[in-house]
Amino acid sequence: MNPPQRLGFPRRRRISRSSDFNRLKEEGRREVCGTLILNWLPSPQLRLGIVTSRNVGPATIRSRARRLLREVFRQHQHQVLEPVSMVLVARRSIAESHLETVRRDYLRALSRARLIKAPPATPAPTPATSAPVVPPPVVP
């Protein structure tokens, strides 16, 4: 049995320098999907930066948007195929969104960027065997 994967996201793996953000914006690839924008470049290790501008909303909304994006990344970090530096940019529509909406947009963006592992194939369900249906007798 495989040991469970750790879902932590230490601060040392966060992108914090403005030069790194600028390089990803200028040189990186980009995918727009619903509540977020994904910018990425190949990297020696998986790193994340988050941008929430003032057009997203007041400080409380921007903080919530950052928490949502960080949580979705944290939960799905082991599904990323190759190490990349990525920046997630919150769009205005994230203000009214729930975690599941942000998760769907994040996974769709990763899929479009071909950065996500394919979900494991589930076997087709086998039909349950049951007794043959016998029609009721006809009463004269």
TAVEN-V606754 format. One line per field, one symbol per residue. ss: DSSP state (H for helix, E for strand, L for the rest). psi: psi as a letter, one per 30 degrees, with the letter a starting at -180 (. if undefined). burial: b if it has 24 or more other ideal C-beta (glycine too) atoms within 12 Angstrom, else e. Layout:
BEGIN
ss->???
psi->???
burial->???
END
This chain:
BEGIN
ss->LLLLLLLLLLHHHELLLHHHHHHHHHHLEEEEELLEEEEEEELLLLEEEEELLHHHLLHHHHHHHHHHHHHHHHHHHHHELLLEEEEEEELHHHHHLLHHHHHHHHHHHHHHLLLELLLLLLLLLLLLLLLLLLLLLLLL
psi->kklkkkglilffgkkfkfeeeeeeeefllkkkjcflkkklkklflklkkkkjlffealeeeeeeeeeeeeeeeefgfffkelklkkkkkkleffeglleeeeeeeeeeeeeefhgkkkkkkkkkkkkkklkkkkllkkk.
burial->eeeeeeeeeeeeebbeeeebbeebbeebbebebbbbbbbbbebeebbbbbbbeeebeeeeebebbbebbbbbbbebbebbeeebbbbbbbbeebbebeeebbbebbbebbeebebbeeeeeeeeeeeeeeeeeeeeeeee
END
